[in-house]
């Protein structure tokens, strides 16, 4: 995937500690940002599909789950 240079403002003391710890700031930011983007996408998906999820759960509560009589767990 292509990389793009960006400018960020960060607490100077925190930056000094990260450099002293020899942390790869680009890799660390990408990892954390990726996790946050995924979490936000999941949150939005759940919000957008809440009605369908609630309807499916309500149906299962009222009618049971297909094949539950045959489950051994």
PDB file of N, CA, C and O in Angstrom:
ATOM      1  N   UNK A   1       0.844  -1.167   0.000  1.00  0.00           N
ATOM      2  CA  UNK A   1       0.000   0.000   0.000  1.00  0.00           C
ATOM      3  C   UNK A   1       0.895   1.238   0.000  1.00  0.00           C
ATOM      4  O   UNK A   1       1.944   1.255   0.644  1.00  0.00           O
ATOM      5  N   UNK A   2       0.485   2.239  -0.703  1.00  0.00           N
ATOM      6  CA  UNK A   2       1.275   3.464  -0.803  1.00  0.00           C
ATOM      7  C   UNK A   2       1.299   4.202   0.533  1.00  0.00           C
ATOM      8  O   UNK A   2       0.331   4.180   1.293  1.00  0.00           O
ATOM      9  N   UNK A   3       2.414   4.846   0.793  1.00  0.00           N
ATOM     10  CA  UNK A   3       2.576   5.630   2.018  1.00  0.00           C
ATOM     11  C   UNK A   3       2.497   7.108   1.662  1.00  0.00           C
ATOM     12  O   UNK A   3       2.821   7.508   0.544  1.00  0.00           O
ATOM     13  N   UNK A   4       2.063   7.908   2.622  1.00  0.00           N
ATOM     14  CA  UNK A   4       1.972   9.349   2.425  1.00  0.00           C
ATOM     15  C   UNK A   4       2.555  10.035   3.650  1.00  0.00           C
ATOM     16  O   UNK A   4       2.221   9.683   4.782  1.00  0.00           O
ATOM     17  N   UNK A   5       3.411  10.998   3.429  1.00  0.00           N
ATOM     18  CA  UNK A   5       3.991  11.767   4.529  1.00  0.00           C
ATOM     19  C   UNK A   5       2.932  12.719   5.089  1.00  0.00           C
ATOM     20  O   UNK A   5       2.184  13.346   4.339  1.00  0.00           O
ATOM     21  N   UNK A   6       2.883  12.814   6.413  1.00  0.00           N
ATOM     22  CA  UNK A   6       1.938  13.720   7.074  1.00  0.00           C
ATOM     23  C   UNK A   6       2.659  14.468   8.189  1.00  0.00           C
ATOM     24  O   UNK A   6       3.703  14.028   8.672  1.00  0.00           O
ATOM     25  N   UNK A   7       2.101  15.582   8.584  1.00  0.00           N
ATOM     26  CA  UNK A   7       2.619  16.351   9.724  1.00  0.00           C
ATOM     27  C   UNK A   7       1.682  16.147  10.901  1.00  0.00           C
ATOM     28  O   UNK A   7       0.461  16.219  10.759  1.00  0.00           O
ATOM     29  N   UNK A   8       2.266  15.892  12.062  1.00  0.00           N
ATOM     30  CA  UNK A   8       1.474  15.701  13.277  1.00  0.00           C
ATOM     31  C   UNK A   8       2.040  16.572  14.384  1.00  0.00           C
ATOM     32  O   UNK A   8       3.235  16.864  14.405  1.00  0.00           O
ATOM     33  N   UNK A   9       1.199  16.975  15.283  1.00  0.00           N
ATOM     34  CA  UNK A   9       1.642  17.646  16.501  1.00  0.00           C
ATOM     35  C   UNK A   9       1.513  16.648  17.635  1.00  0.00           C
ATOM     36  O   UNK A   9       0.481  15.996  17.792  1.00  0.00           O
ATOM     37  N   UNK A  10       2.572  16.538  18.421  1.00  0.00           N
ATOM     38  CA  UNK A  10       2.581  15.566  19.504  1.00  0.00           C
ATOM     39  C   UNK A  10       3.307  16.157  20.703  1.00  0.00           C
ATOM     40  O   UNK A  10       4.199  16.991  20.545  1.00  0.00           O
ATOM     41  N   UNK A  11       2.934  15.734  21.880  1.00  0.00           N
ATOM     42  CA  UNK A  11       3.577  16.173  23.107  1.00  0.00           C
ATOM     43  C   UNK A  11       5.080  15.917  23.005  1.00  0.00           C
ATOM     44  O   UNK A  11       5.496  14.785  22.760  1.00  0.00           O
ATOM     45  N   UNK A  12       5.891  16.948  23.189  1.00  0.00           N
ATOM     46  CA  UNK A  12       7.344  16.854  23.011  1.00  0.00           C
ATOM     47  C   UNK A  12       7.969  15.832  23.960  1.00  0.00           C
ATOM     48  O   UNK A  12       8.855  15.075  23.561  1.00  0.00           O
ATOM     49  N   UNK A  13       7.515  15.808  25.208  1.00  0.00           N
ATOM     50  CA  UNK A  13       8.071  14.857  26.180  1.00  0.00           C
ATOM     51  C   UNK A  13       7.749  13.415  25.776  1.00  0.00           C
ATOM     52  O   UNK A  13       8.592  12.524  25.875  1.00  0.00           O
ATOM     53  N   UNK A  14       6.533  13.212  25.329  1.00  0.00           N
ATOM     54  CA  UNK A  14       6.137  11.882  24.874  1.00  0.00           C
ATOM     55  C   UNK A  14       6.955  11.456  23.664  1.00  0.00           C
ATOM     56  O   UNK A  14       7.377  10.303  23.570  1.00  0.00           O
ATOM     57  N   UNK A  15       7.179  12.379  22.743  1.00  0.00           N
ATOM     58  CA  UNK A  15       7.987  12.081  21.564  1.00  0.00           C
ATOM     59  C   UNK A  15       9.410  11.712  21.952  1.00  0.00           C
ATOM     60  O   UNK A  15       9.981  10.771  21.400  1.00  0.00           O
ATOM     61  N   UNK A  16       9.982  12.439  22.891  1.00  0.00           N
ATOM     62  CA  UNK A  16      11.345  12.141  23.351  1.00  0.00           C
ATOM     63  C   UNK A  16      11.417  10.748  23.974  1.00  0.00           C
ATOM     64  O   UNK A  16      12.376  10.010  23.744  1.00  0.00           O
ATOM     65  N   UNK A  17      10.406  10.392  24.761  1.00  0.00           N
ATOM     66  CA  UNK A  17      10.376   9.059  25.380  1.00  0.00           C
ATOM     67  C   UNK A  17      10.228   7.968  24.320  1.00  0.00           C
ATOM     68  O   UNK A  17      10.857   6.914  24.419  1.00  0.00           O
ATOM     69  N   UNK A  18       9.408   8.217  23.321  1.00  0.00           N
ATOM     70  CA  UNK A  18       9.218   7.237  22.246  1.00  0.00           C
ATOM     71  C   UNK A  18      10.519   7.042  21.466  1.00  0.00           C
ATOM     72  O   UNK A  18      10.887   5.917  21.129  1.00  0.00           O
ATOM     73  N   UNK A  19      11.202   8.135  21.185  1.00  0.00           N
ATOM     74  CA  UNK A  19      12.482   8.035  20.475  1.00  0.00           C
ATOM     75  C   UNK A  19      13.508   7.294  21.316  1.00  0.00           C
ATOM     76  O   UNK A  19      14.257   6.464  20.802  1.00  0.00           O
ATOM     77  N   UNK A  20      13.541   7.594  22.619  1.00  0.00           N
ATOM     78  CA  UNK A  20      14.479   6.915  23.524  1.00  0.00           C
ATOM     79  C   UNK A  20      14.192   5.419  23.575  1.00  0.00           C
ATOM     80  O   UNK A  20      15.107   4.610  23.727  1.00  0.00           O
ATOM     81  N   UNK A  21      12.934   5.062  23.450  1.00  0.00           N
ATOM     82  CA  UNK A  21      12.553   3.648  23.457  1.00  0.00           C
ATOM     83  C   UNK A  21      12.714   3.019  22.080  1.00  0.00           C
ATOM     84  O   UNK A  21      12.442   1.833  21.894  1.00  0.00           O
ATOM     85  N   UNK A  22      13.154   3.814  21.125  1.00  0.00           N
ATOM     86  CA  UNK A  22      13.387   3.366  19.747  1.00  0.00           C
ATOM     87  C   UNK A  22      12.119   2.788  19.108  1.00  0.00           C
ATOM     88  O   UNK A  22      12.163   1.789  18.389  1.00  0.00           O
ATOM     89  N   UNK A  23      11.000   3.441  19.390  1.00  0.00           N
ATOM     90  CA  UNK A  23       9.731   3.019  18.807  1.00  0.00           C
ATOM     91  C   UNK A  23       9.629   3.537  17.376  1.00  0.00           C
ATOM     92  O   UNK A  23      10.035   4.659  17.076  1.00  0.00           O
ATOM     93  N   UNK A  24       9.089   2.712  16.514  1.00  0.00           N
ATOM     94  CA  UNK A  24       8.839   3.110  15.131  1.00  0.00           C
ATOM     95  C   UNK A  24       7.487   3.810  15.117  1.00  0.00           C
ATOM     96  O   UNK A  24       6.443   3.158  15.111  1.00  0.00           O
ATOM     97  N   UNK A  25       7.510   5.142  15.112  1.00  0.00           N
ATOM     98  CA  UNK A  25       6.282   5.912  15.238  1.00  0.00           C
ATOM     99  C   UNK A  25       5.333   5.673  14.070  1.00  0.00           C
ATOM    100  O   UNK A  25       4.121   5.595  14.270  1.00  0.00           O
ATOM    101  N   UNK A  26       5.857   5.556  12.869  1.00  0.00           N
ATOM    102  CA  UNK A  26       4.997   5.336  11.707  1.00  0.00           C
ATOM    103  C   UNK A  26       4.266   4.003  11.824  1.00  0.00           C
ATOM    104  O   UNK A  26       3.056   3.932  11.609  1.00  0.00           O
ATOM    105  N   UNK A  27       4.997   2.956  12.163  1.00  0.00           N
ATOM    106  CA  UNK A  27       4.383   1.630  12.284  1.00  0.00           C
ATOM    107  C   UNK A  27       3.381   1.605  13.440  1.00  0.00           C
ATOM    108  O   UNK A  27       2.306   1.016  13.330  1.00  0.00           O
ATOM    109  N   UNK A  28       3.743   2.247  14.539  1.00  0.00           N
ATOM    110  CA  UNK A  28       2.870   2.274  15.709  1.00  0.00           C
ATOM    111  C   UNK A  28       1.580   3.029  15.411  1.00  0.00           C
ATOM    112  O   UNK A  28       0.493   2.576  15.768  1.00  0.00           O
ATOM    113  N   UNK A  29       1.702   4.177  14.757  1.00  0.00           N
ATOM    114  CA  UNK A  29       0.516   4.947  14.396  1.00  0.00           C
ATOM    115  C   UNK A  29      -0.368   4.161  13.441  1.00  0.00           C
ATOM    116  O   UNK A  29      -1.587   4.123  13.609  1.00  0.00           O
ATOM    117  N   UNK A  30       0.240   3.533  12.438  1.00  0.00           N
ATOM    118  CA  UNK A  30      -0.551   2.738  11.490  1.00  0.00           C
ATOM    119  C   UNK A  30      -1.309   1.628  12.200  1.00  0.00           C
ATOM    120  O   UNK A  30      -2.483   1.396  11.913  1.00  0.00           O
ATOM    121  N   UNK A  31      -0.652   0.945  13.119  1.00  0.00           N
ATOM    122  CA  UNK A  31      -1.283  -0.166  13.840  1.00  0.00           C
ATOM    123  C   UNK A  31      -2.470   0.324  14.675  1.00  0.00           C
ATOM    124  O   UNK A  31      -3.561  -0.242  14.605  1.00  0.00           O
ATOM    125  N   UNK A  32      -2.252   1.366  15.456  1.00  0.00           N
ATOM    126  CA  UNK A  32      -3.303   1.873  16.331  1.00  0.00           C
ATOM    127  C   UNK A  32      -4.423   2.516  15.510  1.00  0.00           C
ATOM    128  O   UNK A  32      -5.601   2.329  15.815  1.00  0.00           O
ATOM    129  N   UNK A  33      -4.065   3.263  14.483  1.00  0.00           N
ATOM    130  CA  UNK A  33      -5.072   3.898  13.637  1.00  0.00           C
ATOM    131  C   UNK A  33      -5.922   2.853  12.924  1.00  0.00           C
ATOM    132  O   UNK A  33      -7.134   3.021  12.787  1.00  0.00           O
ATOM    133  N   UNK A  34      -5.290   1.784  12.474  1.00  0.00           N
ATOM    134  CA  UNK A  34      -6.017   0.701  11.815  1.00  0.00           C
ATOM    135  C   UNK A  34      -7.027   0.074  12.772  1.00  0.00           C
ATOM    136  O   UNK A  34      -8.166  -0.192  12.388  1.00  0.00           O
ATOM    137  N   UNK A  35      -6.613  -0.162  14.012  1.00  0.00           N
ATOM    138  CA  UNK A  35      -7.513  -0.725  15.021  1.00  0.00           C
ATOM    139  C   UNK A  35      -8.688   0.212  15.290  1.00  0.00           C
ATOM    140  O   UNK A  35      -9.828  -0.237  15.403  1.00  0.00           O
ATOM    141  N   UNK A  36      -8.415   1.499  15.392  1.00  0.00           N
ATOM    142  CA  UNK A  36      -9.466   2.478  15.676  1.00  0.00           C
ATOM    143  C   UNK A  36     -10.447   2.594  14.507  1.00  0.00           C
ATOM    144  O   UNK A  36     -11.655   2.700  14.717  1.00  0.00           O
ATOM    145  N   UNK A  37      -9.927   2.573  13.279  1.00  0.00           N
ATOM    146  CA  UNK A  37     -10.791   2.643  12.097  1.00  0.00           C
ATOM    147  C   UNK A  37     -11.685   1.414  12.044  1.00  0.00           C
ATOM    148  O   UNK A  37     -12.881   1.525  11.774  1.00  0.00           O
ATOM    149  N   UNK A  38     -11.107   0.231  12.302  1.00  0.00           N
ATOM    150  CA  UNK A  38     -11.895  -1.000  12.298  1.00  0.00           C
ATOM    151  C   UNK A  38     -12.985  -0.956  13.362  1.00  0.00           C
ATOM    152  O   UNK A  38     -14.123  -1.348  13.104  1.00  0.00           O
ATOM    153  N   UNK A  39     -12.643  -0.481  14.556  1.00  0.00           N
ATOM    154  CA  UNK A  39     -13.613  -0.394  15.644  1.00  0.00           C
ATOM    155  C   UNK A  39     -14.741   0.578  15.287  1.00  0.00           C
ATOM    156  O   UNK A  39     -15.906   0.306  15.579  1.00  0.00           O
ATOM    157  N   UNK A  40     -14.408   1.693  14.667  1.00  0.00           N
ATOM    158  CA  UNK A  40     -15.435   2.663  14.284  1.00  0.00           C
ATOM    159  C   UNK A  40     -16.324   2.098  13.182  1.00  0.00           C
ATOM    160  O   UNK A  40     -17.537   2.307  13.199  1.00  0.00           O
ATOM    161  N   UNK A  41     -15.737   1.386  12.229  1.00  0.00           N
ATOM    162  CA  UNK A  41     -16.536   0.760  11.169  1.00  0.00           C
ATOM    163  C   UNK A  41     -17.486  -0.267  11.764  1.00  0.00           C
ATOM    164  O   UNK A  41     -18.648  -0.348  11.364  1.00  0.00           O
ATOM    165  N   UNK A  42     -16.997  -1.052  12.719  1.00  0.00           N
ATOM    166  CA  UNK A  42     -17.848  -2.049  13.375  1.00  0.00           C
ATOM    167  C   UNK A  42     -18.973  -1.375  14.148  1.00  0.00           C
ATOM    168  O   UNK A  42     -20.119  -1.822  14.098  1.00  0.00           O
ATOM    169  N   UNK A  43     -18.648  -0.294  14.867  1.00  0.00           N
ATOM    170  CA  UNK A  43     -19.668   0.433  15.624  1.00  0.00           C
ATOM    171  C   UNK A  43     -20.760   0.964  14.686  1.00  0.00           C
ATOM    172  O   UNK A  43     -21.950   0.853  14.979  1.00  0.00           O
ATOM    173  N   UNK A  44     -20.341   1.537  13.569  1.00  0.00           N
ATOM    174  CA  UNK A  44     -21.314   2.071  12.610  1.00  0.00           C
ATOM    175  C   UNK A  44     -22.152   0.960  11.994  1.00  0.00           C
ATOM    176  O   UNK A  44     -23.360   1.114  11.811  1.00  0.00           O
ATOM    177  N   UNK A  45     -21.500  -0.177  11.670  1.00  0.00           N
ATOM    178  CA  UNK A  45     -22.231  -1.302  11.070  1.00  0.00           C
ATOM    179  C   UNK A  45     -23.298  -1.785  12.049  1.00  0.00           C
ATOM    180  O   UNK A  45     -24.443  -2.012  11.659  1.00  0.00           O
ATOM    181  N   UNK A  46     -22.922  -1.945  13.325  1.00  0.00           N
ATOM    182  CA  UNK A  46     -23.887  -2.396  14.334  1.00  0.00           C
ATOM    183  C   UNK A  46     -25.042  -1.402  14.475  1.00  0.00           C
ATOM    184  O   UNK A  46     -26.199  -1.799  14.612  1.00  0.00           O
ATOM    185  N   UNK A  47     -24.717  -0.116  14.439  1.00  0.00           N
ATOM    186  CA  UNK A  47     -25.751   0.911  14.547  1.00  0.00           C
ATOM    187  C   UNK A  47     -26.687   0.861  13.338  1.00  0.00           C
ATOM    188  O   UNK A  47     -27.906   0.928  13.492  1.00  0.00           O
ATOM    189  N   UNK A  48     -26.116   0.743  12.134  1.00  0.00           N
ATOM    190  CA  UNK A  48     -26.914   0.704  10.913  1.00  0.00           C
ATOM    191  C   UNK A  48     -27.774  -0.553  10.815  1.00  0.00           C
ATOM    192  O   UNK A  48     -28.835  -0.532  10.191  1.00  0.00           O
ATOM    193  N   UNK A  49     -27.323  -1.643  11.427  1.00  0.00           N
ATOM    194  CA  UNK A  49     -28.030  -2.919  11.318  1.00  0.00           C
ATOM    195  C   UNK A  49     -28.740  -3.328  12.602  1.00  0.00           C
ATOM    196  O   UNK A  49     -29.166  -4.474  12.742  1.00  0.00           O
ATOM    197  N   UNK A  50     -28.868  -2.387  13.544  1.00  0.00           N
ATOM    198  CA  UNK A  50     -29.462  -2.700  14.840  1.00  0.00           C
ATOM    199  C   UNK A  50     -30.876  -3.257  14.719  1.00  0.00           C
ATOM    200  O   UNK A  50     -31.224  -4.218  15.405  1.00  0.00           O
ATOM    201  N   UNK A  51     -31.682  -2.670  13.866  1.00  0.00           N
ATOM    202  CA  UNK A  51     -33.070  -3.127  13.729  1.00  0.00           C
ATOM    203  C   UNK A  51     -33.120  -4.577  13.249  1.00  0.00           C
ATOM    204  O   UNK A  51     -33.900  -5.374  13.769  1.00  0.00           O
ATOM    205  N   UNK A  52     -32.304  -4.919  12.272  1.00  0.00           N
ATOM    206  CA  UNK A  52     -32.296  -6.289  11.748  1.00  0.00           C
ATOM    207  C   UNK A  52     -31.753  -7.272  12.782  1.00  0.00           C
ATOM    208  O   UNK A  52     -32.267  -8.382  12.919  1.00  0.00           O
ATOM    209  N   UNK A  53     -30.724  -6.868  13.501  1.00  0.00           N
ATOM    210  CA  UNK A  53     -30.151  -7.736  14.537  1.00  0.00           C
ATOM    211  C   UNK A  53     -31.176  -7.971  15.646  1.00  0.00           C
ATOM    212  O   UNK A  53     -31.364  -9.100  16.100  1.00  0.00           O
ATOM    213  N   UNK A  54     -31.838  -6.893  16.077  1.00  0.00           N
ATOM    214  CA  UNK A  54     -32.862  -7.030  17.118  1.00  0.00           C
ATOM    215  C   UNK A  54     -34.015  -7.920  16.646  1.00  0.00           C
ATOM    216  O   UNK A  54     -34.539  -8.726  17.415  1.00  0.00           O
ATOM    217  N   UNK A  55     -34.405  -7.769  15.377  1.00  0.00           N
ATOM    218  CA  UNK A  55     -35.496  -8.589  14.837  1.00  0.00           C
ATOM    219  C   UNK A  55     -35.084 -10.064  14.795  1.00  0.00           C
ATOM    220  O   UNK A  55     -35.876 -10.938  15.148  1.00  0.00           O
ATOM    221  N   UNK A  56     -33.872 -10.338  14.374  1.00  0.00           N
ATOM    222  CA  UNK A  56     -33.397 -11.729  14.311  1.00  0.00           C
ATOM    223  C   UNK A  56     -33.300 -12.329  15.712  1.00  0.00           C
ATOM    224  O   UNK A  56     -33.675 -13.482  15.922  1.00  0.00           O
ATOM    225  N   UNK A  57     -32.801 -11.554  16.662  1.00  0.00           N
ATOM    226  CA  UNK A  57     -32.715 -12.041  18.047  1.00  0.00           C
ATOM    227  C   UNK A  57     -34.103 -12.265  18.640  1.00  0.00           C
ATOM    228  O   UNK A  57     -34.323 -13.243  19.355  1.00  0.00           O
ATOM    229  N   UNK A  58     -35.040 -11.361  18.345  1.00  0.00           N
ATOM    230  CA  UNK A  58     -36.411 -11.525  18.828  1.00  0.00           C
ATOM    231  C   UNK A  58     -37.059 -12.763  18.256  1.00  0.00           C
ATOM    232  O   UNK A  58     -37.751 -13.492  18.966  1.00  0.00           O
ATOM    233  N   UNK A  59     -36.838 -13.008  16.963  1.00  0.00           N
ATOM    234  CA  UNK A  59     -37.381 -14.204  16.318  1.00  0.00           C
ATOM    235  C   UNK A  59     -36.820 -15.454  16.981  1.00  0.00           C
ATOM    236  O   UNK A  59     -37.557 -16.398  17.267  1.00  0.00           O
ATOM    237  N   UNK A  60     -35.506 -15.457  17.224  1.00  0.00           N
ATOM    238  CA  UNK A  60     -34.874 -16.622  17.847  1.00  0.00           C
ATOM    239  C   UNK A  60     -35.392 -16.843  19.265  1.00  0.00           C
ATOM    240  O   UNK A  60     -35.573 -17.985  19.687  1.00  0.00           O
ATOM    241  N   UNK A  61     -35.631 -15.765  19.998  1.00  0.00           N
ATOM    242  CA  UNK A  61     -36.165 -15.896  21.349  1.00  0.00           C
ATOM    243  C   UNK A  61     -37.578 -16.467  21.344  1.00  0.00           C
ATOM    244  O   UNK A  61     -37.935 -17.283  22.194  1.00  0.00           O
ATOM    245  N   UNK A  62     -38.369 -16.031  20.381  1.00  0.00           N
ATOM    246  CA  UNK A  62     -39.755 -16.503  20.302  1.00  0.00           C
ATOM    247  C   UNK A  62     -39.866 -17.910  19.737  1.00  0.00           C
ATOM    248  O   UNK A  62     -40.678 -18.706  20.208  1.00  0.00           O
ATOM    249  N   UNK A  63     -39.058 -18.222  18.734  1.00  0.00           N
ATOM    250  CA  UNK A  63     -39.215 -19.473  17.999  1.00  0.00           C
ATOM    251  C   UNK A  63     -38.099 -20.482  18.208  1.00  0.00           C
ATOM    252  O   UNK A  63     -38.177 -21.611  17.723  1.00  0.00           O
ATOM    253  N   UNK A  64     -37.071 -20.081  18.924  1.00  0.00           N
ATOM    254  CA  UNK A  64     -35.931 -20.971  19.094  1.00  0.00           C
ATOM    255  C   UNK A  64     -35.021 -20.911  17.878  1.00  0.00           C
ATOM    256  O   UNK A  64     -35.292 -20.214  16.901  1.00  0.00           O
ATOM    257  N   UNK A  65     -33.957 -21.648  17.970  1.00  0.00           N
ATOM    258  CA  UNK A  65     -32.961 -21.679  16.903  1.00  0.00           C
ATOM    259  C   UNK A  65     -33.108 -22.981  16.138  1.00  0.00           C
ATOM    260  O   UNK A  65     -33.255 -24.045  16.738  1.00  0.00           O
ATOM    261  N   UNK A  66     -33.069 -22.900  14.819  1.00  0.00           N
ATOM    262  CA  UNK A  66     -33.210 -24.085  13.977  1.00  0.00           C
ATOM    263  C   UNK A  66     -32.204 -25.153  14.400  1.00  0.00           C
ATOM    264  O   UNK A  66     -31.009 -24.882  14.507  1.00  0.00           O
ATOM    265  N   UNK A  67     -32.690 -26.352  14.635  1.00  0.00           N
ATOM    266  CA  UNK A  67     -31.844 -27.473  14.953  1.00  0.00           C
ATOM    267  C   UNK A  67     -31.384 -27.549  16.395  1.00  0.00           C
ATOM    268  O   UNK A  67     -30.576 -28.414  16.730  1.00  0.00           O
ATOM    269  N   UNK A  68     -31.880 -26.655  17.274  1.00  0.00           N
ATOM    270  CA  UNK A  68     -31.400 -26.670  18.641  1.00  0.00           C
ATOM    271  C   UNK A  68     -31.751 -27.964  19.389  1.00  0.00           C
ATOM    272  O   UNK A  68     -31.093 -28.322  20.365  1.00  0.00           O
ATOM    273  N   UNK A  69     -32.780 -28.648  18.925  1.00  0.00           N
ATOM    274  CA  UNK A  69     -33.148 -29.911  19.551  1.00  0.00           C
ATOM    275  C   UNK A  69     -32.123 -31.002  19.272  1.00  0.00           C
ATOM    276  O   UNK A  69     -32.079 -32.013  19.973  1.00  0.00           O
ATOM    277  N   UNK A  70     -31.313 -30.801  18.262  1.00  0.00           N
ATOM    278  CA  UNK A  70     -30.348 -31.813  17.850  1.00  0.00           C
ATOM    279  C   UNK A  70     -28.917 -31.476  18.299  1.00  0.00           C
ATOM    280  O   UNK A  70     -27.992 -32.256  18.075  1.00  0.00           O
ATOM    281  N   UNK A  71     -28.748 -30.321  18.927  1.00  0.00           N
ATOM    282  CA  UNK A  71     -27.405 -29.932  19.379  1.00  0.00           C
ATOM    283  C   UNK A  71     -26.994 -30.748  20.576  1.00  0.00           C
ATOM    284  O   UNK A  71     -27.822 -31.119  21.408  1.00  0.00           O
ATOM    285  N   UNK A  72     -25.687 -31.031  20.658  1.00  0.00           N
ATOM    286  CA  UNK A  72     -25.177 -31.775  21.809  1.00  0.00           C
ATOM    287  C   UNK A  72     -24.336 -30.883  22.722  1.00  0.00           C
ATOM    288  O   UNK A  72     -23.645 -31.377  23.613  1.00  0.00           O
ATOM    289  N   UNK A  73     -24.395 -29.591  22.501  1.00  0.00           N
ATOM    290  CA  UNK A  73     -23.620 -28.668  23.346  1.00  0.00           C
ATOM    291  C   UNK A  73     -24.516 -27.633  23.961  1.00  0.00           C
ATOM    292  O   UNK A  73     -24.046 -26.770  24.702  1.00  0.00           O
TER     293      UNK A  73
END
